[in-house]
Amino acid sequence: MSTWNKLTRVNKTRKDHKCAATGRTIPSGSSCWNYRGEYEGEFQNWHMCDEAKEFMDANPSLFNDPDGYECAYVGEMLDEAKHRGDRPKGIVTTAILSVAEAAGLAVLNL
């Protein structure tokens, strides 16, 4: 199975990596996403933290530029959302809130 030009899930990293979107360290033993492939004739291999990937998945309209976008743009938009006080809802956050609400637990809007 080829992993060329694909973003794949890494369940447990063997070493620390730097998130290409946020610039933060992804500690060893953490889950993340890894991209391997070619873009504009150059080989690329980078990692992205779960938080940045969830933000991209939750906000697809922000990343539909046909010319592509810089990875750091994801981190900038995520930081802006946090600075405004928005609570970026990603896959994990939405799932947790759904389970809590279904169980009848009070959910605070932080």
N, C-alpha and C positions, 0 to 999 in steps of 0.2 A: 504494500500500500504506500503510495507516494504522499509525502507531506510538503510538496513543493507548492508555493503560492497559497498557503493555507494558514489560517489562524486556528491553532489547536489548543485544547485544554491541557494544562499541566497540573496534575493533582498534588504533587509534592516536589518542590524544587530541591536539588542537591546542594545548591550554593545560593548566595545572595545575588540578586539581579536588580537592575535599575529599571523602573517603569518608564517606558518611552513616552507615556502620556503625562504623568504627574511629576516625574523626576525623583520620586521617592524610592527608597530601597524596599524591595520585595525580599523579606528574610528567607533564609533556607528553611525548608520544611513547609513553606506556604504554597497555596494554590495560586495559579496565575494563567495567563494566556501567552502563547509563543507564536510569532509569525516568522515563517521562513519562506523566502521566495525572491523573485526578481522584480524590480520596479525601475522602469526607464533604463534598462540595461545593466543595473547594478544589483548585486546580491545583497539581500537584507536578512537580518536575523535579530529580532528584538522581542522584548517581553512587555506585557501590559498587566497591571494589577486588576483584580476582580472589580474594584470600585469603578475604575475608568471604563471597563467593558460593560458593566451594568448601566452606567450613565449613557454610553453610546446606544445600547439596546433600547433604553427607555426614551431616548430622544433622537430617533432616526432622521427626522427632518433636518436636524442641524448638520448632518454629515452626508448629505446626498449630492455634494458637489461632484459633477462628472469629471472634473480635473483632479479630484482627490483633495486631501487636506493633510496638513502636518500633524503628526501624532501629538505634539505638544499642545495643539489647539484643543484637544479633548480635555487635558488637564486644566488649561486656562478657563474653559467654559464650566468645568466642574467647580473650580475655585470661585468663579463669579457667582454661581448658583448658591454656594455655601455662604458667600459674603452677603448676598441679598437676603439670606435667611430662608431661602427655599430649601425644602427637604427633598433632595433628588431621590426619586423612587426608582429603584432598580429591580431586578428580578427577585433577589433575595429579600429586600425590604418589603416588596409587595406581597410575597408569599407569607412572610412572617405576620404582617398586618392582617392578611386574610384569615390565617389560622387563629390569631388572637380574637378577631371580631367574631368568627364562627363559634369560638368557645365562650363567647359572652364576656370577654375580658375588656376592661376599659382601655382604650388606646389614646395616649396623649399625643397631641400634634406638636412635637418639639420643633 
